[in-house]
């Protein structure tokens, strides 16, 4: 094999090994955040989970914060792909609700939000991603309504904000054992989604407080 080919082959092997190590560190960080929270995700703990010394975190990511930012970006991209698929479905509001009430995904999001209180870089990353995600949601719901000739009583922007806010509250409370009123809230949302899918719009807000029969 020519020398040039040997060099390129060796570089490909090193790049592959580096990618494997980075993925292993990200996977370890994700598991720690899910189980013990962001405060436990130190460079030493993350590296130790994959049998390496803590210096490897700095070698592959620069800083511990950069590793957690890379983990956030990985999760954000995976969520965005699921979101695009949900919004492209025949039942975009139902699919959106199912996605944003995923307790496993929301728990990780809450850890990133907690970390953002201490990290300007994480705050900026979360804000930028949130704006992009909201734009996707608003555009998809507006397109769906236009296709059905609907003039909605709630704008796509407000509908998106309310859907995400209620979903986050329910999941956050459920994660710490608060469930009072959740059945009624979820029944209300189910009825609203049914009405939206049947007629393309939502019932009047005056009906929202009615208990399901």
C-alpha positions in Angstrom: 0.0 0.0 0.0 1.4 3.4 -0.9 2.5 5.6 2.0 -0.3 8.1 1.3 -2.9 5.4 1.5 -1.5 4.1 4.8 -1.6 7.6 6.3 -5.2 8.2 5.2 -6.2 4.7 6.4 -4.6 5.4 9.8 -6.4 8.8 10.0 -9.7 7.1 9.3 -9.1 4.6 12.1 -8.2 7.4 14.6 -11.2 9.5 13.6 -13.5 6.5 14.1 -12.0 5.8 17.5 -12.3 9.4 18.5 -16.0 9.4 17.4 -16.6 6.3 19.5 -15.0 7.9 22.6 -17.0 11.1 22.1 -20.2 9.1 21.8 -19.4 7.0 24.8 -18.8 10.1 26.9 -22.0 11.7 25.7 -24.0 8.5 26.5 -22.5 8.4 30.0 -23.3 12.1 30.6 -26.9 11.6 29.5 -27.3 8.6 31.8 -25.9 10.6 34.7 -28.2 13.6 34.0 -31.2 11.3 33.9 -30.4 9.4 37.1 -28.7 11.9 39.3 -29.1 15.4 37.8 -26.7 17.8 36.1 -24.7 18.6 39.3 -23.5 15.0 39.3 -22.2 15.2 35.7 -18.6 16.0 36.5 -15.7 15.3 34.2 -14.4 12.7 36.6 -17.8 10.9 37.0 -18.5 11.0 33.3 -15.1 9.6 32.3 -15.2 7.0 35.1 -18.5 5.6 33.8 -16.6 4.5 30.6 -13.4 3.4 32.4 -11.3 6.4 31.4 -9.5 9.2 33.3 -11.2 12.6 33.6 -8.6 14.3 31.4 -10.2 12.5 28.4 -13.2 14.9 28.7 -10.9 17.9 28.2 -9.1 16.2 25.3 -12.2 15.5 23.3 -14.4 18.4 24.3 -12.2 21.2 25.7 -14.3 21.8 28.8 -16.9 20.0 30.9 -19.4 22.7 29.9 -18.6 22.0 26.2 -19.4 18.3 26.7 -22.8 19.2 28.2 -23.5 21.6 25.4 -22.7 18.9 22.9 -25.1 16.6 24.7 -27.8 19.3 24.6 -27.2 19.8 20.8 -27.5 16.0 20.2 -30.7 15.8 22.2 -32.1 18.9 20.5 -31.4 17.5 17.0 -33.0 14.2 17.9 -36.1 16.0 19.2 -36.3 18.2 16.1 -36.3 15.2 13.9 -39.2 13.6 15.9 -41.0 17.0 15.9 -40.8 17.3 12.1 -42.2 13.8 11.7 -45.0 14.6 14.2 -46.0 17.8 12.6 -46.0 16.3 9.1 -48.6 13.7 10.3 -52.3 13.8 9.6 -52.9 14.6 13.3 -50.2 17.2 14.0 -51.7 18.5 17.3 -52.2 15.0 18.7 -48.7 14.0 17.6 -47.3 17.2 19.1 -49.0 16.6 22.5 -47.7 13.1 22.6 -44.2 14.3 21.9 -44.1 17.1 24.4 -45.6 14.9 27.2 -42.8 12.3 26.8 -41.7 12.2 30.5 -38.3 10.7 29.6 -37.4 13.5 27.2 -38.8 16.3 29.3 -36.8 15.2 32.4 -33.6 15.7 30.5 -34.9 19.1 29.2 -35.5 20.2 32.8 -32.0 19.3 33.8 -30.6 21.4 30.9 -32.9 24.3 32.1 -31.5 24.0 35.6 -28.0 24.0 34.3 -28.8 27.1 32.2 -29.2 29.0 35.5 -25.5 28.8 35.9 -24.3 28.7 32.3 -24.7 31.6 29.9 -23.6 29.3 27.0 -26.4 26.8 27.8 -28.9 29.6 28.2 -28.1 30.9 24.7 -28.2 27.3 23.2 -31.6 26.6 24.8 -33.1 29.9 23.7 -31.9 29.5 20.2 -33.2 26.0 19.9 -36.5 27.0 21.5 -37.1 29.7 19.0 -36.4 27.4 16.1 -38.6 24.7 17.5 -41.5 27.1 18.1 -41.2 28.4 14.6 -41.5 24.8 13.3 -44.5 24.2 15.4 -46.3 27.5 14.5 -45.6 27.1 10.7 -46.8 23.5 10.7 -50.0 24.2 12.6 -50.7 27.3 10.5 -50.2 25.3 7.3 -52.6 22.6 8.6 -55.3 25.1 9.4 -55.0 26.9 6.0 -55.2 23.6 4.2 -58.6 23.0 6.0 -59.8 26.5 5.4 -60.0 27.3 9.1 -59.8 30.7 10.8 -58.8 29.7 14.3 -60.1 31.2 17.5 -56.5 30.8 18.9 -53.5 31.7 16.8 -51.0 29.0 16.0 -48.5 30.9 18.2 -50.7 30.9 21.2 -51.8 27.3 20.6 -48.2 26.3 20.5 -47.3 28.2 23.7 -50.2 26.8 25.7 -49.6 23.3 24.5 -46.0 23.3 25.5 -46.6 25.1 28.8 -49.3 22.8 30.0 -47.3 19.7 28.9 -44.2 20.8 30.7 -46.2 21.6 33.9 -47.9 18.2 33.9 -44.7 16.3 33.3 -42.7 18.3 35.8 -45.3 17.8 38.5 -45.7 14.1 37.7 -42.0 13.6 38.0 -42.1 14.7 41.7 -45.3 13.0 42.5 -47.9 15.8 42.1 -50.9 14.4 40.2 -53.9 16.4 41.5 -56.0 17.7 38.7 -54.0 15.9 36.0 -56.7 13.5 34.9 -59.1 16.4 34.3 -56.4 18.4 32.5 -55.5 15.5 30.3 -59.2 14.8 29.6 -59.7 18.4 28.6 -56.7 18.3 26.2 -58.0 15.0 24.7 -61.4 16.6 24.1 -59.8 19.7 22.6 -57.7 17.7 20.2 -60.7 15.6 19.2 -62.6 18.8 18.4 -59.7 20.3 16.5 -59.3 17.2 14.4 -63.0 17.0 13.7 -63.6 20.6 12.8 -60.2 22.2 12.5 -60.7 24.6 15.3 -60.9 24.5 19.1 -64.0 24.9 21.3 -64.6 28.3 22.9 -62.5 29.0 26.0 -65.7 29.1 28.1 -66.1 25.4 27.7 -62.6 24.6 29.0 -63.6 24.3 32.7 -66.3 21.7 32.2 -65.6 18.4 33.8 -65.6 15.4 31.5 -68.7 13.2 31.8 
